[in-house]
Amino acid sequence: MTKQKYTVRILDNFHFMDRSEEYNSGIFNTYDEAVDKCKSILNEFLEDAVRPNDSADSLHTCWLMYGENPLIFGDATGNFSSSEFVKQRCEELTNSKFS
């Protein structure tokens, strides 16, 4: 029996629905490792994009327009959501709530 592997696939929000802009960011032995990779990708973008006086809404809009959206593929995936993670991090990084 082959051990389950998890693939992190990156979709580019700036090139929405353009399959030629998608790529794999790695294959991981556990779901948790794949989630960690997704969080790392999202954190890197958000931490680079945030500016003084940004609101959670403005940072989130920036990610929606220009960020990368990592997805996890495998037979037994969990409930990680890039969108929910980004919303949480936008509030944390800007010290503001969504309006």
DRENVO-678988 format. One line per field, with one value per residue: chain; x, y, z of N, C-alpha, C, O in turn. Coordinates in steps of 0.1 Angstrom, whole numbers, plus 2048, in hexadecimal, padded with zeros to 3 digits. Layout:
BEGIN
cadena <- c(A|...)
nx <- c(X|...)
ny <- c(Y|...)
nz <- c(Z|...)
cax <- c(X|...)
cay <- c(Y|...)
caz <- c(Z|...)
cx <- c(X|...)
cy <- c(Y|...)
cz <- c(Z|...)
ox <- c(X|...)
oy <- c(Y|...)
oz <- c(Z|...)
***
This chain:
BEGIN
cadena <- c(A|A|A|A|A|A|A|A|A|A|A|A|A|A|A|A|A|A|A|A|A|A|A|A|A|A|A|A|A|A|A|A|A|A|A|A|A|A|A|A|A|A|A|A|A|A|A|A|A|A|A|A|A|A|A|A|A|A|A|A|A|A|A|A|A|A|A|A|A|A|A|A|A|A|A|A|A|A|A|A|A|A|A|A|A|A|A|A|A|A|A|A|A|A|A|A|A|A|A)
nx <- c(808|806|812|7FE|801|804|7FD|806|7F7|7FA|7E7|7E5|7D9|7DA|7DA|7C1|7AF|7C0|7D0|7E9|7F9|7F9|80A|81C|825|832|835|828|82C|81A|7FA|7FB|814|810|7FD|80D|81F|80D|804|81D|822|80C|810|829|822|80F|81D|830|820|811|80B|812|7F6|7E4|7C5|7B3|7A1|7AC|7C5|7BD|7B0|7C5|7D3|7BF|7C0|7DB|7E9|7F4|7E2|7E3|7DB|7D2|7D6|7CC|7C4|7B8|7B1|7B0|7A0|7AC|7AB|7B5|7AB|79D|7B2|7C2|7B0|7B0|7CC|7CE|7C0|7CF|7E8|7E2|7D6|7BB|798|782|76C)
ny <- c(7F4|816|833|850|86E|892|8AD|8CE|8E7|904|91F|93D|95B|973|96B|95F|941|93A|920|91C|92A|91D|908|8EC|8EB|8DA|8B8|8A6|892|891|89E|8B4|8BE|8C8|8DC|8ED|8F6|904|919|925|930|942|953|95E|96E|980|98C|99A|9AB|9BB|9DC|9F9|A05|9F7|9E7|9C9|9C3|9D0|9C3|9A9|9AC|9B2|99A|98A|994|993|97E|95C|93D|922|900|8E0|8BF|89D|87C|87C|896|8B2|8CD|8E6|907|91F|938|93E|93D|952|968|968|96D|986|996|993|99D|9B8|9C1|9C6|9C2|9B2|9C6)
nz <- c(800|7F7|807|80F|7FE|7FD|7E9|7E3|7D2|7BF|7B8|7A6|7B0|7A1|787|783|77C|768|75D|755|766|77E|796|7A6|7C7|7D7|7E4|7FF|81C|831|83A|84C|847|82D|832|842|82E|81D|82F|833|819|816|82D|826|810|81B|830|822|813|824|831|844|856|846|842|84C|838|821|81F|81B|802|7F2|7F3|7E6|7CC|7C4|7D0|7D8|7D7|7E9|7E6|7F3|7E8|7E9|7F4|80E|81A|831|842|83B|831|81B|817|82F|841|837|83C|859|85E|852|863|87A|872|86C|882|882|87C|864|851)
cax <- c(800|80D|80E|7F8|809|7FC|803|802|7F6|7F9|7DF|7E9|7CD|7DB|7D7|7B5|7AA|7CB|7D6|7F8|800|7F9|815|81D|82F|838|82D|82B|829|80F|7F1|800|820|80B|7F7|818|823|803|805|829|820|803|817|833|81C|808|827|837|816|80B|811|80D|7E8|7DB|7BA|7B1|79A|7B5|7CF|7B6|7AD|7D2|7D5|7B6|7C4|7E9|7EF|7F3|7D8|7E7|7D1|7D7|7D0|7D0|7B8|7B2|7B4|7A9|798|7B3|7A6|7BE|7A3|79B|7BF|7C5|7A8|7B5|7D9|7CC|7BB|7DB|7F3|7DE|7D0|7AE|78D|77B|761)
cay <- c(800|822|83E|85C|87A|89E|8B7|8DC|8ED|912|927|94B|963|97D|964|956|938|938|914|91C|931|914|8FF|8E5|8F1|8CF|8AC|8A5|885|892|8AA|8BF|8C5|8D0|8E8|8F6|8FC|90E|924|92C|937|94C|95C|965|979|98A|994|9A3|9B4|9C4|9E9|A01|A0A|9EE|9E0|9BB|9C3|9D4|9B9|99E|9AF|9B1|98B|985|999|990|973|94E|936|914|8F6|8D3|8B4|890|874|87E|8A4|8B7|8D8|8F2|911|92A|944|940|940|960|971|968|973|994|99D|993|9A6|9C6|9C4|9CB|9B8|9B4|9CF)
caz <- c(800|7F6|811|80A|7FC|7FC|7E0|7E5|7C5|7C1|7AF|7A6|7AF|797|77B|786|772|75E|762|752|771|789|798|7B2|7D1|7DF|7E8|80D|822|83A|838|854|840|822|838|846|822|819|838|830|80D|819|836|81F|808|823|838|819|80E|82E|832|850|855|83F|849|849|82B|816|81D|815|7F4|7EC|7F0|7DC|7BF|7C0|7D8|7D3|7DE|7E9|7E8|7F6|7E2|7EF|7F7|81B|81E|83D|840|83A|827|818|819|83D|847|833|844|866|85E|84E|86F|883|86D|86B|88E|880|879|858|852)
cx <- c(809|808|808|801|800|804|7FD|802|7F3|7F1|7E2|7DC|7CE|7D7|7CC|7B1|7B4|7D3|7E5|800|800|806|814|828|836|82F|832|826|81C|806|7F6|80C|81B|804|802|81D|81A|804|812|828|817|809|821|82D|816|812|82E|82D|811|813|80B|7FF|7DF|7D0|7BA|7AB|7A4|7C0|7C9|7B4|7BA|7D5|7CC|7BA|7D1|7EF|7EE|7EA|7DD|7DC|7D8|7CF|7D5|7C3|7B1|7B6|7AC|7A1|79F|7AD|7B0|7B7|7A1|7A8|7C4|7BD|7AD|7C2|7D8|7C8|7C7|7E5|7EF|7D8|7C3|7A5|788|76F|754)
cy <- c(80D|82D|84A|867|886|8A8|8C4|8E2|8FC|918|936|954|96E|978|95A|94E|935|92C|914|923|928|90B|8F7|8EA|8E6|8C3|8A9|897|886|89F|8B6|8C6|8CD|8DD|8F2|8FD|907|91A|92C|935|944|957|964|971|983|992|99D|9AE|9BE|9D1|9EF|A06|A02|9E9|9D1|9BA|9C6|9C9|9AC|9A0|9AE|9A2|986|989|994|984|966|947|927|90B|8E8|8C8|8A7|889|878|88C|8A8|8C4|8E6|8FB|91D|937|948|943|94E|96A|973|970|982|99C|99E|99D|9B5|9CA|9CB|9BF|9BC|9BD|9C8)
cz <- c(800|801|80A|809|7FA|7F3|7E3|7D7|7C7|7B5|7B0|7A5|7A4|789|77D|77A|767|762|75F|75D|77E|78A|7A5|7BA|7D9|7E1|7F6|812|82B|836|83F|84D|834|827|83C|839|81D|822|836|823|80F|822|82F|817|811|82B|82F|814|818|830|83F|84C|84B|848|845|83B|820|814|817|806|7EC|7E9|7E6|7CE|7BB|7C6|7D1|7DC|7DE|7ED|7EB|7EF|7E7|7F2|804|820|82A|839|83F|82E|826|81B|827|845|844|83B|852|867|85A|85B|879|87F|86D|878|88C|87C|86B|85A|84C)
ox <- c(812|7FC|80D|809|7F4|80F|7F1|80D|7EA|7F4|7E3|7D5|7C3|7D3|7CD|7AE|7B1|7DC|7ED|80C|805|80C|80D|833|83E|822|83E|81C|815|80B|7F6|80D|820|805|800|820|81E|804|811|82C|81A|808|822|832|819|810|832|831|80D|81F|800|7FC|7D4|7D2|7C0|7AF|7A4|7C4|7CF|7B5|7BA|7D9|7D0|7B8|7D3|7FA|7E8|7E9|7DA|7D4|7E3|7C3|7E1|7B8|7A4|7BE|7A1|79C|799|7AA|7B2|7BC|7A2|7A8|7C8|7C3|7AE|7C4|7DF|7CD|7C9|7EB|7F8|7D5|7BF|7A9|789|768|74A)
oy <- c(80D|82E|84E|869|884|8AB|8C6|8E3|8FF|916|93B|954|972|97F|94F|954|92F|92D|90D|921|92D|908|8FB|8EE|8E9|8C5|8A8|892|87C|8A8|8C1|8D2|8D8|8E7|8FE|909|912|926|938|941|94F|963|970|97C|98F|99E|9A8|9B9|9C9|9D1|9EC|A0B|A06|9E7|9CE|9B2|9BF|9C6|9A6|997|9A9|99F|97E|982|991|980|964|949|920|90E|8E6|8C8|8A6|88F|877|88D|8A3|8C4|8F0|8F6|924|940|953|94C|955|974|97E|978|98A|9A7|9A8|9A4|9BD|9D6|9D4|9B5|9C7|9BB|9CE)
oz <- c(808|803|7FF|812|7F5|7F6|7E4|7D1|7CF|7A9|7BC|79B|79F|781|779|770|75D|76A|765|75E|788|780|7AE|7B5|7E2|7E0|7F9|80D|82C|830|83A|84E|831|821|839|83A|819|81D|836|823|80B|820|831|817|80F|82C|833|811|814|830|843|841|849|854|83B|833|816|809|80E|7FE|7E1|7DE|7DD|7C4|7AF|7C2|7C7|7E8|7D4|7F6|7E6|7F0|7EA|7F1|804|829|82D|82E|842|823|830|822|82B|84D|84C|83F|857|870|860|85D|880|887|86E|87A|893|878|867|864|84C)
***
